[in-house]
Amino acid sequence: MTITGSGLFTRPAEWIVVTDRAVLVVDGREAQRLPRDVSFGKPTGMYHTIELDRTYKVHRQWYQEVIAADEALRGQQDPDDPAVGER
């Protein structure tokens, strides 16, 4: 789940759903499908930013899910693909 706002005035904004084929950003009214070839990076701090079609902030309570999504992506990548280290 991502949040919007700052400080004490944050609220849930979107859910980011990661599958083996795509990343879905669901905001309650609609879902947007994005390519799965992203890396979310190692989460740190209170909020981790993810760059997809725009910047999303993820609260630290969801860091295990962010890490699991990145690990799943690495498990699907072709080790002979020279672009693997560049992502």
PyMOL Python script that loads the backbone (N, CA, C, O; Angstrom):
from pymol import cmd

cmd.read_pdbstr("""\
ATOM      1  N   MET A   1       0.841  -1.169   0.000  1.00  0.00           N
ATOM      2  CA  MET A   1       0.000   0.000   0.000  1.00  0.00           C
ATOM      3  C   MET A   1       0.890   1.236   0.000  1.00  0.00           C
ATOM      4  O   MET A   1       1.888   1.296   0.718  1.00  0.00           O
ATOM      5  N   THR A   2       0.523   2.205  -0.801  1.00  0.00           N
ATOM      6  CA  THR A   2       1.241   3.463  -0.820  1.00  0.00           C
ATOM      7  C   THR A   2       0.436   4.497  -0.060  1.00  0.00           C
ATOM      8  O   THR A   2      -0.745   4.301   0.228  1.00  0.00           O
ATOM      9  N   ILE A   3       1.094   5.603   0.259  1.00  0.00           N
ATOM     10  CA  ILE A   3       0.405   6.666   0.977  1.00  0.00           C
ATOM     11  C   ILE A   3       0.574   7.967   0.214  1.00  0.00           C
ATOM     12  O   ILE A   3       1.442   8.092  -0.651  1.00  0.00           O
ATOM     13  N   THR A   4      -0.264   8.928   0.546  1.00  0.00           N
ATOM     14  CA  THR A   4      -0.145  10.252  -0.025  1.00  0.00           C
ATOM     15  C   THR A   4      -0.241  11.252   1.114  1.00  0.00           C
ATOM     16  O   THR A   4      -0.769  10.931   2.178  1.00  0.00           O
ATOM     17  N   GLY A   5       0.259  12.447   0.903  1.00  0.00           N
ATOM     18  CA  GLY A   5       0.264  13.454   1.953  1.00  0.00           C
ATOM     19  C   GLY A   5       1.624  13.500   2.616  1.00  0.00           C
ATOM     20  O   GLY A   5       2.572  12.873   2.144  1.00  0.00           O
ATOM     21  N   SER A   6       1.723  14.248   3.722  1.00  0.00           N
ATOM     22  CA  SER A   6       2.991  14.333   4.434  1.00  0.00           C
ATOM     23  C   SER A   6       2.725  14.486   5.926  1.00  0.00           C
ATOM     24  O   SER A   6       1.656  14.935   6.340  1.00  0.00           O
ATOM     25  N   GLY A   7       3.713  14.107   6.717  1.00  0.00           N
ATOM     26  CA  GLY A   7       3.596  14.240   8.161  1.00  0.00           C
ATOM     27  C   GLY A   7       2.414  13.477   8.717  1.00  0.00           C
ATOM     28  O   GLY A   7       2.210  12.311   8.380  1.00  0.00           O
ATOM     29  N   LEU A   8       1.641  14.119   9.558  1.00  0.00           N
ATOM     30  CA  LEU A   8       0.477  13.491  10.171  1.00  0.00           C
ATOM     31  C   LEU A   8      -0.698  13.387   9.223  1.00  0.00           C
ATOM     32  O   LEU A   8      -1.674  12.694   9.513  1.00  0.00           O
ATOM     33  N   PHE A   9      -0.615  14.060   8.106  1.00  0.00           N
ATOM     34  CA  PHE A   9      -1.744  14.125   7.177  1.00  0.00           C
ATOM     35  C   PHE A   9      -1.567  13.179   6.001  1.00  0.00           C
ATOM     36  O   PHE A   9      -1.693  13.584   4.845  1.00  0.00           O
ATOM     37  N   THR A  10      -1.278  11.937   6.294  1.00  0.00           N
ATOM     38  CA  THR A  10      -1.149  10.938   5.234  1.00  0.00           C
ATOM     39  C   THR A  10      -2.405  10.086   5.189  1.00  0.00           C
ATOM     40  O   THR A  10      -3.126   9.959   6.179  1.00  0.00           O
ATOM     41  N   ARG A  11      -2.650   9.510   4.035  1.00  0.00           N
ATOM     42  CA  ARG A  11      -3.794   8.610   3.884  1.00  0.00           C
ATOM     43  C   ARG A  11      -3.431   7.549   2.857  1.00  0.00           C
ATOM     44  O   ARG A  11      -2.582   7.784   1.997  1.00  0.00           O
ATOM     45  N   PRO A  12      -4.064   6.384   2.937  1.00  0.00           N
ATOM     46  CA  PRO A  12      -3.807   5.356   1.923  1.00  0.00           C
ATOM     47  C   PRO A  12      -4.174   5.887   0.536  1.00  0.00           C
ATOM     48  O   PRO A  12      -5.191   6.560   0.368  1.00  0.00           O
ATOM     49  N   ALA A  13      -3.353   5.583  -0.430  1.00  0.00           N
ATOM     50  CA  ALA A  13      -3.598   6.089  -1.779  1.00  0.00           C
ATOM     51  C   ALA A  13      -3.843   4.964  -2.774  1.00  0.00           C
ATOM     52  O   ALA A  13      -4.915   4.894  -3.374  1.00  0.00           O
ATOM     53  N   GLU A  14      -2.882   4.098  -2.953  1.00  0.00           N
ATOM     54  CA  GLU A  14      -2.985   3.024  -3.933  1.00  0.00           C
ATOM     55  C   GLU A  14      -2.432   1.733  -3.350  1.00  0.00           C
ATOM     56  O   GLU A  14      -1.665   1.723  -2.386  1.00  0.00           O
ATOM     57  N   TRP A  15      -2.855   0.653  -3.978  1.00  0.00           N
ATOM     58  CA  TRP A  15      -2.254  -0.650  -3.723  1.00  0.00           C
ATOM     59  C   TRP A  15      -1.401  -0.979  -4.928  1.00  0.00           C
ATOM     60  O   TRP A  15      -1.830  -0.792  -6.067  1.00  0.00           O
ATOM     61  N   ILE A  16      -0.195  -1.468  -4.686  1.00  0.00           N
ATOM     62  CA  ILE A  16       0.672  -1.939  -5.762  1.00  0.00           C
ATOM     63  C   ILE A  16       0.682  -3.458  -5.672  1.00  0.00           C
ATOM     64  O   ILE A  16       1.114  -4.037  -4.676  1.00  0.00           O
ATOM     65  N   VAL A  17       0.196  -4.089  -6.735  1.00  0.00           N
ATOM     66  CA  VAL A  17       0.102  -5.541  -6.786  1.00  0.00           C
ATOM     67  C   VAL A  17       1.139  -6.029  -7.795  1.00  0.00           C
ATOM     68  O   VAL A  17       1.150  -5.597  -8.947  1.00  0.00           O
ATOM     69  N   VAL A  18       2.004  -6.927  -7.353  1.00  0.00           N
ATOM     70  CA  VAL A  18       3.075  -7.434  -8.209  1.00  0.00           C
ATOM     71  C   VAL A  18       2.778  -8.884  -8.559  1.00  0.00           C
ATOM     72  O   VAL A  18       2.626  -9.726  -7.674  1.00  0.00           O
ATOM     73  N   THR A  19       2.697  -9.168  -9.853  1.00  0.00           N
ATOM     74  CA  THR A  19       2.498 -10.538 -10.313  1.00  0.00           C
ATOM     75  C   THR A  19       3.729 -10.963 -11.102  1.00  0.00           C
ATOM     76  O   THR A  19       4.684 -10.198 -11.242  1.00  0.00           O
ATOM     77  N   ASP A  20       3.701 -12.187 -11.615  1.00  0.00           N
ATOM     78  CA  ASP A  20       4.831 -12.648 -12.421  1.00  0.00           C
ATOM     79  C   ASP A  20       4.858 -12.003 -13.799  1.00  0.00           C
ATOM     80  O   ASP A  20       5.843 -12.147 -14.523  1.00  0.00           O
ATOM     81  N   ARG A  21       3.794 -11.294 -14.179  1.00  0.00           N
ATOM     82  CA  ARG A  21       3.725 -10.690 -15.516  1.00  0.00           C
ATOM     83  C   ARG A  21       3.628  -9.173 -15.523  1.00  0.00           C
ATOM     84  O   ARG A  21       3.950  -8.547 -16.533  1.00  0.00           O
ATOM     85  N   ALA A  22       3.196  -8.567 -14.433  1.00  0.00           N
ATOM     86  CA  ALA A  22       2.978  -7.117 -14.449  1.00  0.00           C
ATOM     87  C   ALA A  22       2.955  -6.551 -13.035  1.00  0.00           C
ATOM     88  O   ALA A  22       2.886  -7.279 -12.044  1.00  0.00           O
ATOM     89  N   VAL A  23       3.014  -5.232 -12.983  1.00  0.00           N
ATOM     90  CA  VAL A  23       2.788  -4.488 -11.754  1.00  0.00           C
ATOM     91  C   VAL A  23       1.472  -3.749 -11.957  1.00  0.00           C
ATOM     92  O   VAL A  23       1.305  -3.029 -12.942  1.00  0.00           O
ATOM     93  N   LEU A  24       0.542  -3.927 -11.030  1.00  0.00           N
ATOM     94  CA  LEU A  24      -0.744  -3.247 -11.108  1.00  0.00           C
ATOM     95  C   LEU A  24      -0.799  -2.185 -10.018  1.00  0.00           C
ATOM     96  O   LEU A  24      -0.478  -2.452  -8.860  1.00  0.00           O
ATOM     97  N   VAL A  25      -1.205  -0.994 -10.395  1.00  0.00           N
ATOM     98  CA  VAL A  25      -1.427   0.074  -9.432  1.00  0.00           C
ATOM     99  C   VAL A  25      -2.934   0.271  -9.359  1.00  0.00           C
ATOM    100  O   VAL A  25      -3.566   0.682 -10.332  1.00  0.00           O
ATOM    101  N   VAL A  26      -3.506  -0.027  -8.189  1.00  0.00           N
ATOM    102  CA  VAL A  26      -4.958   0.023  -8.008  1.00  0.00           C
ATOM    103  C   VAL A  26      -5.279   1.156  -7.048  1.00  0.00           C
ATOM    104  O   VAL A  26      -4.770   1.191  -5.928  1.00  0.00           O
ATOM    105  N   ASP A  27      -6.125   2.086  -7.488  1.00  0.00           N
ATOM    106  CA  ASP A  27      -6.447   3.231  -6.633  1.00  0.00           C
ATOM    107  C   ASP A  27      -7.903   3.262  -6.195  1.00  0.00           C
ATOM    108  O   ASP A  27      -8.378   4.302  -5.738  1.00  0.00           O
ATOM    109  N   GLY A  28      -8.615   2.169  -6.319  1.00  0.00           N
ATOM    110  CA  GLY A  28     -10.007   2.116  -5.896  1.00  0.00           C
ATOM    111  C   GLY A  28     -10.975   2.314  -7.039  1.00  0.00           C
ATOM    112  O   GLY A  28     -12.023   1.670  -7.082  1.00  0.00           O
ATOM    113  N   ARG A  29     -10.643   3.190  -7.964  1.00  0.00           N
ATOM    114  CA  ARG A  29     -11.518   3.444  -9.115  1.00  0.00           C
ATOM    115  C   ARG A  29     -11.057   2.682 -10.350  1.00  0.00           C
ATOM    116  O   ARG A  29     -11.872   2.273 -11.178  1.00  0.00           O
ATOM    117  N   GLU A  30      -9.768   2.497 -10.465  1.00  0.00           N
ATOM    118  CA  GLU A  30      -9.220   1.859 -11.667  1.00  0.00           C
ATOM    119  C   GLU A  30      -7.909   1.169 -11.340  1.00  0.00           C
ATOM    120  O   GLU A  30      -7.325   1.379 -10.277  1.00  0.00           O
ATOM    121  N   ALA A  31      -7.461   0.347 -12.267  1.00  0.00           N
ATOM    122  CA  ALA A  31      -6.171  -0.332 -12.151  1.00  0.00           C
ATOM    123  C   ALA A  31      -5.345   0.000 -13.379  1.00  0.00           C
ATOM    124  O   ALA A  31      -5.838  -0.002 -14.507  1.00  0.00           O
ATOM    125  N   GLN A  32      -4.093   0.281 -13.133  1.00  0.00           N
ATOM    126  CA  GLN A  32      -3.169   0.579 -14.226  1.00  0.00           C
ATOM    127  C   GLN A  32      -2.137  -0.536 -14.279  1.00  0.00           C
ATOM    128  O   GLN A  32      -1.556  -0.898 -13.255  1.00  0.00           O
ATOM    129  N   ARG A  33      -1.908  -1.078 -15.457  1.00  0.00           N
ATOM    130  CA  ARG A  33      -0.939  -2.159 -15.640  1.00  0.00           C
ATOM    131  C   ARG A  33       0.376  -1.569 -16.121  1.00  0.00           C
ATOM    132  O   ARG A  33       0.410  -0.814 -17.093  1.00  0.00           O
ATOM    133  N   LEU A  34       1.467  -1.920 -15.429  1.00  0.00           N
ATOM    134  CA  LEU A  34       2.803  -1.447 -15.776  1.00  0.00           C
ATOM    135  C   LEU A  34       3.705  -2.648 -16.015  1.00  0.00           C
ATOM    136  O   LEU A  34       3.406  -3.743 -15.539  1.00  0.00           O
ATOM    137  N   PRO A  35       4.800  -2.469 -16.740  1.00  0.00           N
ATOM    138  CA  PRO A  35       5.717  -3.586 -16.988  1.00  0.00           C
ATOM    139  C   PRO A  35       6.303  -4.131 -15.687  1.00  0.00           C
ATOM    140  O   PRO A  35       6.443  -3.395 -14.710  1.00  0.00           O
ATOM    141  N   ARG A  36       6.637  -5.392 -15.676  1.00  0.00           N
ATOM    142  CA  ARG A  36       7.174  -6.047 -14.483  1.00  0.00           C
ATOM    143  C   ARG A  36       8.685  -5.895 -14.362  1.00  0.00           C
ATOM    144  O   ARG A  36       9.265  -6.307 -13.357  1.00  0.00           O
ATOM    145  N   ASP A  37       9.322  -5.321 -15.351  1.00  0.00           N
ATOM    146  CA  ASP A  37      10.788  -5.241 -15.352  1.00  0.00           C
ATOM    147  C   ASP A  37      11.304  -4.055 -14.540  1.00  0.00           C
ATOM    148  O   ASP A  37      12.031  -3.209 -15.062  1.00  0.00           O
ATOM    149  N   VAL A  38      10.931  -3.998 -13.276  1.00  0.00           N
ATOM    150  CA  VAL A  38      11.378  -2.928 -12.390  1.00  0.00           C
ATOM    151  C   VAL A  38      12.055  -3.536 -11.174  1.00  0.00           C
ATOM    152  O   VAL A  38      11.860  -4.708 -10.852  1.00  0.00           O
ATOM    153  N   SER A  39      12.847  -2.724 -10.514  1.00  0.00           N
ATOM    154  CA  SER A  39      13.428  -3.099  -9.238  1.00  0.00           C
ATOM    155  C   SER A  39      12.999  -2.035  -8.241  1.00  0.00           C
ATOM    156  O   SER A  39      13.129  -0.841  -8.514  1.00  0.00           O
ATOM    157  N   PHE A  40      12.497  -2.448  -7.106  1.00  0.00           N
ATOM    158  CA  PHE A  40      12.005  -1.496  -6.121  1.00  0.00           C
ATOM    159  C   PHE A  40      13.105  -0.978  -5.211  1.00  0.00           C
ATOM    160  O   PHE A  40      12.919   0.033  -4.534  1.00  0.00           O
ATOM    161  N   GLY A  41      14.240  -1.650  -5.183  1.00  0.00           N
ATOM    162  CA  GLY A  41      15.355  -1.215  -4.353  1.00  0.00           C
ATOM    163  C   GLY A  41      15.194  -1.633  -2.907  1.00  0.00           C
ATOM    164  O   GLY A  41      14.128  -2.084  -2.487  1.00  0.00           O
ATOM    165  N   LYS A  42      16.268  -1.476  -2.154  1.00  0.00           N
ATOM    166  CA  LYS A  42      16.257  -1.849  -0.738  1.00  0.00           C
ATOM    167  C   LYS A  42      15.559  -0.755   0.066  1.00  0.00           C
ATOM    168  O   LYS A  42      16.017   0.388   0.076  1.00  0.00           O
ATOM    169  N   PRO A  43      14.461  -1.087   0.737  1.00  0.00           N
ATOM    170  CA  PRO A  43      13.738  -0.076   1.502  1.00  0.00           C
ATOM    171  C   PRO A  43      14.495   0.344   2.752  1.00  0.00           C
ATOM    172  O   PRO A  43      15.067  -0.486   3.459  1.00  0.00           O
ATOM    173  N   THR A  44      14.491   1.638   3.012  1.00  0.00           N
ATOM    174  CA  THR A  44      15.125   2.191   4.211  1.00  0.00           C
ATOM    175  C   THR A  44      14.278   3.347   4.724  1.00  0.00           C
ATOM    176  O   THR A  44      13.455   3.898   3.993  1.00  0.00           O
ATOM    177  N   GLY A  45      14.486   3.705   5.976  1.00  0.00           N
ATOM    178  CA  GLY A  45      13.784   4.842   6.557  1.00  0.00           C
ATOM    179  C   GLY A  45      12.321   4.548   6.849  1.00  0.00           C
ATOM    180  O   GLY A  45      11.880   3.401   6.781  1.00  0.00           O
ATOM    181  N   MET A  46      11.583   5.587   7.171  1.00  0.00           N
ATOM    182  CA  MET A  46      10.157   5.447   7.488  1.00  0.00           C
ATOM    183  C   MET A  46       9.348   5.157   6.224  1.00  0.00           C
ATOM    184  O   MET A  46       8.431   4.336   6.248  1.00  0.00           O
ATOM    185  N   TYR A  47       9.689   5.838   5.107  1.00  0.00           N
ATOM    186  CA  TYR A  47       8.987   5.659   3.838  1.00  0.00           C
ATOM    187  C   TYR A  47      10.005   5.389   2.742  1.00  0.00           C
ATOM    188  O   TYR A  47      11.038   6.053   2.659  1.00  0.00           O
ATOM    189  N   HIS A  48       9.703   4.419   1.912  1.00  0.00           N
ATOM    190  CA  HIS A  48      10.557   4.087   0.766  1.00  0.00           C
ATOM    191  C   HIS A  48       9.862   4.586  -0.493  1.00  0.00           C
ATOM    192  O   HIS A  48       8.661   4.379  -0.666  1.00  0.00           O
ATOM    193  N   THR A  49      10.609   5.235  -1.362  1.00  0.00           N
ATOM    194  CA  THR A  49      10.008   5.713  -2.607  1.00  0.00           C
ATOM    195  C   THR A  49      10.239   4.696  -3.717  1.00  0.00           C
ATOM    196  O   THR A  49      11.311   4.103  -3.834  1.00  0.00           O
ATOM    197  N   ILE A  50       9.210   4.515  -4.519  1.00  0.00           N
ATOM    198  CA  ILE A  50       9.257   3.628  -5.677  1.00  0.00           C
ATOM    199  C   ILE A  50       8.916   4.466  -6.896  1.00  0.00           C
ATOM    200  O   ILE A  50       7.915   5.183  -6.905  1.00  0.00           O
ATOM    201  N   GLU A  51       9.741   4.376  -7.918  1.00  0.00           N
ATOM    202  CA  GLU A  51       9.510   5.104  -9.172  1.00  0.00           C
ATOM    203  C   GLU A  51       8.884   4.157 -10.185  1.00  0.00           C
ATOM    204  O   GLU A  51       9.531   3.218 -10.649  1.00  0.00           O
ATOM    205  N   LEU A  52       7.652   4.399 -10.519  1.00  0.00           N
ATOM    206  CA  LEU A  52       6.985   3.651 -11.578  1.00  0.00           C
ATOM    207  C   LEU A  52       6.535   4.669 -12.618  1.00  0.00           C
ATOM    208  O   LEU A  52       7.381   5.310 -13.243  1.00  0.00           O
ATOM    209  N   ASP A  53       5.250   4.836 -12.821  1.00  0.00           N
ATOM    210  CA  ASP A  53       4.760   5.894 -13.704  1.00  0.00           C
ATOM    211  C   ASP A  53       4.877   7.249 -13.016  1.00  0.00           C
ATOM    212  O   ASP A  53       4.848   8.288 -13.675  1.00  0.00           O
ATOM    213  N   ARG A  54       5.008   7.240 -11.698  1.00  0.00           N
ATOM    214  CA  ARG A  54       5.266   8.418 -10.872  1.00  0.00           C
ATOM    215  C   ARG A  54       5.904   7.917  -9.591  1.00  0.00           C
ATOM    216  O   ARG A  54       6.174   6.723  -9.466  1.00  0.00           O
ATOM    217  N   THR A  55       6.147   8.788  -8.653  1.00  0.00           N
ATOM    218  CA  THR A  55       6.766   8.395  -7.395  1.00  0.00           C
ATOM    219  C   THR A  55       5.700   7.970  -6.387  1.00  0.00           C
ATOM    220  O   THR A  55       4.707   8.668  -6.182  1.00  0.00           O
ATOM    221  N   TYR A  56       5.923   6.817  -5.766  1.00  0.00           N
ATOM    222  CA  TYR A  56       5.034   6.306  -4.736  1.00  0.00           C
ATOM    223  C   TYR A  56       5.820   6.182  -3.436  1.00  0.00           C
ATOM    224  O   TYR A  56       7.012   5.875  -3.460  1.00  0.00           O
ATOM    225  N   LYS A  57       5.167   6.415  -2.310  1.00  0.00           N
ATOM    226  CA  LYS A  57       5.785   6.249  -1.001  1.00  0.00           C
ATOM    227  C   LYS A  57       5.159   5.035  -0.320  1.00  0.00           C
ATOM    228  O   LYS A  57       3.936   4.904  -0.258  1.00  0.00           O
ATOM    229  N   VAL A  58       6.019   4.147   0.192  1.00  0.00           N
ATOM    230  CA  VAL A  58       5.569   2.937   0.859  1.00  0.00           C
ATOM    231  C   VAL A  58       6.037   2.987   2.311  1.00  0.00           C
ATOM    232  O   VAL A  58       7.220   3.203   2.576  1.00  0.00           O
ATOM    233  N   HIS A  59       5.113   2.787   3.251  1.00  0.00           N
ATOM    234  CA  HIS A  59       5.438   2.806   4.670  1.00  0.00           C
ATOM    235  C   HIS A  59       6.254   1.571   5.035  1.00  0.00           C
ATOM    236  O   HIS A  59       6.133   0.522   4.401  1.00  0.00           O
ATOM    237  N   ARG A  60       7.070   1.706   6.046  1.00  0.00           N
ATOM    238  CA  ARG A  60       7.973   0.609   6.424  1.00  0.00           C
ATOM    239  C   ARG A  60       7.254  -0.666   6.842  1.00  0.00           C
ATOM    240  O   ARG A  60       7.865  -1.734   6.814  1.00  0.00           O
ATOM    241  N   GLN A  61       5.992  -0.599   7.226  1.00  0.00           N
ATOM    242  CA  GLN A  61       5.282  -1.824   7.591  1.00  0.00           C
ATOM    243  C   GLN A  61       5.129  -2.763   6.396  1.00  0.00           C
ATOM    244  O   GLN A  61       4.846  -3.947   6.578  1.00  0.00           O
ATOM    245  N   TRP A  62       5.310  -2.253   5.177  1.00  0.00           N
ATOM    246  CA  TRP A  62       5.179  -3.066   3.967  1.00  0.00           C
ATOM    247  C   TRP A  62       6.534  -3.432   3.351  1.00  0.00           C
ATOM    248  O   TRP A  62       6.583  -3.932   2.228  1.00  0.00           O
ATOM    249  N   TYR A  63       7.626  -3.190   4.070  1.00  0.00           N
ATOM    250  CA  TYR A  63       8.961  -3.443   3.509  1.00  0.00           C
ATOM    251  C   TYR A  63       9.211  -4.911   3.175  1.00  0.00           C
ATOM    252  O   TYR A  63       9.887  -5.199   2.188  1.00  0.00           O
ATOM    253  N   GLN A  64       8.687  -5.844   3.966  1.00  0.00           N
ATOM    254  CA  GLN A  64       8.887  -7.265   3.660  1.00  0.00           C
ATOM    255  C   GLN A  64       8.264  -7.631   2.318  1.00  0.00           C
ATOM    256  O   GLN A  64       8.802  -8.465   1.589  1.00  0.00           O
ATOM    257  N   GLU A  65       7.143  -7.018   1.993  1.00  0.00           N
ATOM    258  CA  GLU A  65       6.506  -7.268   0.705  1.00  0.00           C
ATOM    259  C   GLU A  65       7.321  -6.682  -0.444  1.00  0.00           C
ATOM    260  O   GLU A  65       7.414  -7.286  -1.512  1.00  0.00           O
ATOM    261  N   VAL A  66       7.911  -5.509  -0.228  1.00  0.00           N
ATOM    262  CA  VAL A  66       8.763  -4.890  -1.247  1.00  0.00           C
ATOM    263  C   VAL A  66       9.976  -5.779  -1.508  1.00  0.00           C
ATOM    264  O   VAL A  66      10.341  -6.012  -2.660  1.00  0.00           O
ATOM    265  N   ILE A  67      10.594  -6.270  -0.448  1.00  0.00           N
ATOM    266  CA  ILE A  67      11.764  -7.144  -0.581  1.00  0.00           C
ATOM    267  C   ILE A  67      11.370  -8.446  -1.294  1.00  0.00           C
ATOM    268  O   ILE A  67      12.096  -8.913  -2.171  1.00  0.00           O
ATOM    269  N   ALA A  68      10.232  -9.030  -0.925  1.00  0.00           N
ATOM    270  CA  ALA A  68       9.776 -10.274  -1.560  1.00  0.00           C
ATOM    271  C   ALA A  68       9.514 -10.071  -3.052  1.00  0.00           C
ATOM    272  O   ALA A  68       9.822 -10.949  -3.857  1.00  0.00           O
ATOM    273  N   ALA A  69       8.950  -8.927  -3.425  1.00  0.00           N
ATOM    274  CA  ALA A  69       8.688  -8.651  -4.846  1.00  0.00           C
ATOM    275  C   ALA A  69       9.996  -8.565  -5.625  1.00  0.00           C
ATOM    276  O   ALA A  69      10.087  -9.094  -6.732  1.00  0.00           O
ATOM    277  N   ASP A  70      11.009  -7.909  -5.065  1.00  0.00           N
ATOM    278  CA  ASP A  70      12.307  -7.829  -5.742  1.00  0.00           C
ATOM    279  C   ASP A  70      12.971  -9.197  -5.844  1.00  0.00           C
ATOM    280  O   ASP A  70      13.548  -9.530  -6.879  1.00  0.00           O
ATOM    281  N   GLU A  71      12.895  -9.988  -4.784  1.00  0.00           N
ATOM    282  CA  GLU A  71      13.491 -11.329  -4.823  1.00  0.00           C
ATOM    283  C   GLU A  71      12.804 -12.210  -5.858  1.00  0.00           C
ATOM    284  O   GLU A  71      13.470 -12.982  -6.548  1.00  0.00           O
ATOM    285  N   ALA A  72      11.500 -12.109  -5.976  1.00  0.00           N
ATOM    286  CA  ALA A  72      10.772 -12.879  -6.974  1.00  0.00           C
ATOM    287  C   ALA A  72      11.194 -12.480  -8.382  1.00  0.00           C
ATOM    288  O   ALA A  72      11.329 -13.334  -9.259  1.00  0.00           O
ATOM    289  N   LEU A  73      11.401 -11.202  -8.598  1.00  0.00           N
ATOM    290  CA  LEU A  73      11.854 -10.727  -9.905  1.00  0.00           C
ATOM    291  C   LEU A  73      13.232 -11.296 -10.229  1.00  0.00           C
ATOM    292  O   LEU A  73      13.462 -11.769 -11.342  1.00  0.00           O
ATOM    293  N   ARG A  74      14.139 -11.252  -9.274  1.00  0.00           N
ATOM    294  CA  ARG A  74      15.480 -11.800  -9.511  1.00  0.00           C
ATOM    295  C   ARG A  74      15.416 -13.285  -9.836  1.00  0.00           C
ATOM    296  O   ARG A  74      16.210 -13.773 -10.640  1.00  0.00           O
ATOM    297  N   GLY A  75      14.492 -14.006  -9.230  1.00  0.00           N
ATOM    298  CA  GLY A  75      14.340 -15.436  -9.497  1.00  0.00           C
ATOM    299  C   GLY A  75      13.833 -15.723 -10.893  1.00  0.00           C
ATOM    300  O   GLY A  75      14.053 -16.817 -11.413  1.00  0.00           O
ATOM    301  N   GLN A  76      13.154 -14.756 -11.522  1.00  0.00           N
ATOM    302  CA  GLN A  76      12.597 -14.938 -12.865  1.00  0.00           C
ATOM    303  C   GLN A  76      13.548 -14.482 -13.964  1.00  0.00           C
ATOM    304  O   GLN A  76      13.340 -14.812 -15.132  1.00  0.00           O
ATOM    305  N   GLN A  77      14.587 -13.729 -13.609  1.00  0.00           N
ATOM    306  CA  GLN A  77      15.459 -13.160 -14.627  1.00  0.00           C
ATOM    307  C   GLN A  77      16.392 -14.214 -15.205  1.00  0.00           C
ATOM    308  O   GLN A  77      16.789 -15.160 -14.526  1.00  0.00           O
ATOM    309  N   ASP A  78      16.730 -14.028 -16.469  1.00  0.00           N
ATOM    310  CA  ASP A  78      17.660 -14.902 -17.173  1.00  0.00           C
ATOM    311  C   ASP A  78      19.075 -14.507 -16.768  1.00  0.00           C
ATOM    312  O   ASP A  78      19.476 -13.372 -17.027  1.00  0.00           O
ATOM    313  N   PRO A  79      19.855 -15.403 -16.139  1.00  0.00           N
ATOM    314  CA  PRO A  79      21.206 -15.051 -15.713  1.00  0.00           C
ATOM    315  C   PRO A  79      22.140 -14.727 -16.873  1.00  0.00           C
ATOM    316  O   PRO A  79      23.184 -14.108 -16.662  1.00  0.00           O
ATOM    317  N   ASP A  80      21.790 -15.131 -18.095  1.00  0.00           N
ATOM    318  CA  ASP A  80      22.608 -14.823 -19.260  1.00  0.00           C
ATOM    319  C   ASP A  80      22.265 -13.469 -19.870  1.00  0.00           C
ATOM    320  O   ASP A  80      22.920 -13.030 -20.815  1.00  0.00           O
ATOM    321  N   ASP A  81      21.247 -12.806 -19.336  1.00  0.00           N
ATOM    322  CA  ASP A  81      20.820 -11.495 -19.835  1.00  0.00           C
ATOM    323  C   ASP A  81      21.778 -10.427 -19.311  1.00  0.00           C
ATOM    324  O   ASP A  81      21.856 -10.231 -18.098  1.00  0.00           O
ATOM    325  N   PRO A  82      22.513  -9.726 -20.191  1.00  0.00           N
ATOM    326  CA  PRO A  82      23.470  -8.719 -19.731  1.00  0.00           C
ATOM    327  C   PRO A  82      22.812  -7.534 -19.031  1.00  0.00           C
ATOM    328  O   PRO A  82      23.488  -6.807 -18.303  1.00  0.00           O
ATOM    329  N   ALA A  83      21.538  -7.326 -19.227  1.00  0.00           N
ATOM    330  CA  ALA A  83      20.850  -6.185 -18.607  1.00  0.00           C
ATOM    331  C   ALA A  83      20.465  -6.468 -17.163  1.00  0.00           C
ATOM    332  O   ALA A  83      20.032  -5.551 -16.467  1.00  0.00           O
ATOM    333  N   VAL A  84      20.606  -7.706 -16.682  1.00  0.00           N
ATOM    334  CA  VAL A  84      20.185  -8.066 -15.325  1.00  0.00           C
ATOM    335  C   VAL A  84      20.901  -7.221 -14.293  1.00  0.00           C
ATOM    336  O   VAL A  84      20.265  -6.731 -13.360  1.00  0.00           O
ATOM    337  N   GLY A  85      22.186  -7.037 -14.426  1.00  0.00           N
ATOM    338  CA  GLY A  85      22.940  -6.240 -13.458  1.00  0.00           C
ATOM    339  C   GLY A  85      22.665  -4.760 -13.535  1.00  0.00           C
ATOM    340  O   GLY A  85      23.019  -4.022 -12.615  1.00  0.00           O
ATOM    341  N   GLU A  86      22.041  -4.300 -14.613  1.00  0.00           N
ATOM    342  CA  GLU A  86      21.797  -2.874 -14.802  1.00  0.00           C
ATOM    343  C   GLU A  86      20.482  -2.415 -14.209  1.00  0.00           C
ATOM    344  O   GLU A  86      20.266  -1.206 -14.123  1.00  0.00           O
ATOM    345  N   ARG A  87      19.599  -3.289 -13.798  1.00  0.00           N
ATOM    346  CA  ARG A  87      18.276  -2.905 -13.311  1.00  0.00           C
ATOM    347  C   ARG A  87      18.305  -2.422 -11.918  1.00  0.00           C
ATOM    348  O   ARG A  87      17.265  -2.062 -11.368  1.00  0.00           O
TER     349      ARG A  87
END
""", "prot")
cmd.dss("prot")
cmd.show_as("cartoon", "prot")
cmd.util.cbc("prot")
cmd.orient("prot")
